[in-house]
């Protein structure tokens, strides 16, 4: 009787572990897709923009870079924004 109980417990444990071994495909979503993207090629780089702030102007440059990878190997792209005061024309 004792062997049957031990065998039943071992079988249940083996089935439980086998169920954990299945792979779940990850899905990723970025809520700010203009700031971060996952997977694919590098997003298109924009030309620097000049923004007139009234008494001064700003040159805004945006650059995309690959910072890391997801556990399944997809690239994580983030955007850096650089601002510089420039003369207004």
C-alpha positions as CSV (number, residue, x, y, z in Angstrom):
1,X,0.0,0.0,0.0
2,X,2.8,2.3,0.9
3,X,4.5,1.7,-2.5
4,X,1.3,2.5,-4.4
5,X,1.1,5.9,-2.6
6,X,4.7,6.7,-3.3
7,X,4.3,5.7,-6.9
8,X,1.2,7.8,-7.2
9,X,2.9,10.9,-5.7
10,X,5.9,10.4,-8.0
11,X,3.7,10.1,-11.1
12,X,1.8,13.2,-10.2
13,X,5.0,15.1,-9.7
14,X,6.4,13.9,-13.0
15,X,3.2,15.0,-14.8
16,X,3.3,18.4,-13.1
17,X,6.9,19.0,-14.2
18,X,6.2,17.8,-17.7
19,X,3.5,20.4,-18.0
20,X,5.9,23.2,-16.9
21,X,8.3,22.3,-19.7
22,X,6.1,23.5,-22.5
23,X,7.3,26.8,-24.1
24,X,5.0,29.8,-24.2
25,X,5.8,32.2,-27.1
26,X,6.4,35.7,-25.7
27,X,4.5,38.7,-27.0
28,X,5.8,42.2,-26.5
29,X,3.9,45.5,-26.7
30,X,5.4,49.0,-26.3
31,X,2.9,51.6,-25.2
32,X,5.1,54.4,-26.5
33,X,6.0,53.1,-29.9
34,X,7.4,56.5,-30.8
35,X,10.0,56.1,-28.0
36,X,10.7,52.3,-28.0
37,X,10.2,49.4,-30.5
38,X,10.8,45.7,-30.2
39,X,12.1,43.6,-33.1
40,X,12.7,44.4,-36.7
41,X,15.2,46.7,-38.3
42,X,16.3,50.1,-37.0
43,X,13.5,52.7,-37.5
44,X,14.1,55.5,-39.9
45,X,16.2,58.4,-38.7
46,X,14.6,61.8,-39.1
47,X,16.4,65.0,-40.2
48,X,17.1,67.5,-37.3
49,X,14.2,69.9,-36.8
50,X,14.3,73.6,-35.8
51,X,11.6,74.7,-33.4
52,X,11.0,78.4,-32.9
53,X,10.4,79.1,-29.2
54,X,9.9,82.9,-29.7
55,X,13.1,84.5,-28.3
56,X,15.2,81.4,-29.1
57,X,15.2,78.3,-31.3
58,X,15.9,74.7,-30.6
59,X,17.5,72.1,-32.9
60,X,15.9,68.7,-32.1
61,X,17.8,65.6,-33.3
62,X,16.3,62.1,-32.7
63,X,18.5,59.0,-32.9
64,X,17.4,55.3,-32.6
65,X,19.8,52.8,-31.0
66,X,19.7,49.1,-30.2
67,X,20.1,48.8,-26.4
68,X,19.5,45.1,-25.7
69,X,17.7,42.0,-26.8
70,X,14.6,40.2,-25.5
71,X,15.0,36.7,-24.1
72,X,13.9,35.3,-27.5
73,X,16.6,37.4,-29.3
74,X,14.6,40.4,-30.7
75,X,16.3,43.7,-30.7
76,X,15.0,46.5,-28.4
77,X,15.2,49.9,-30.1
78,X,15.0,53.1,-28.1
79,X,15.1,56.7,-29.2
80,X,17.3,59.4,-27.8
81,X,16.3,63.0,-28.3
82,X,19.0,65.7,-28.3
83,X,18.1,69.4,-28.0
84,X,20.5,72.3,-28.7
85,X,19.9,76.1,-28.7
86,X,20.6,77.6,-32.1
87,X,20.2,81.1,-33.7
88,X,16.7,81.7,-35.3
89,X,16.9,82.4,-39.0
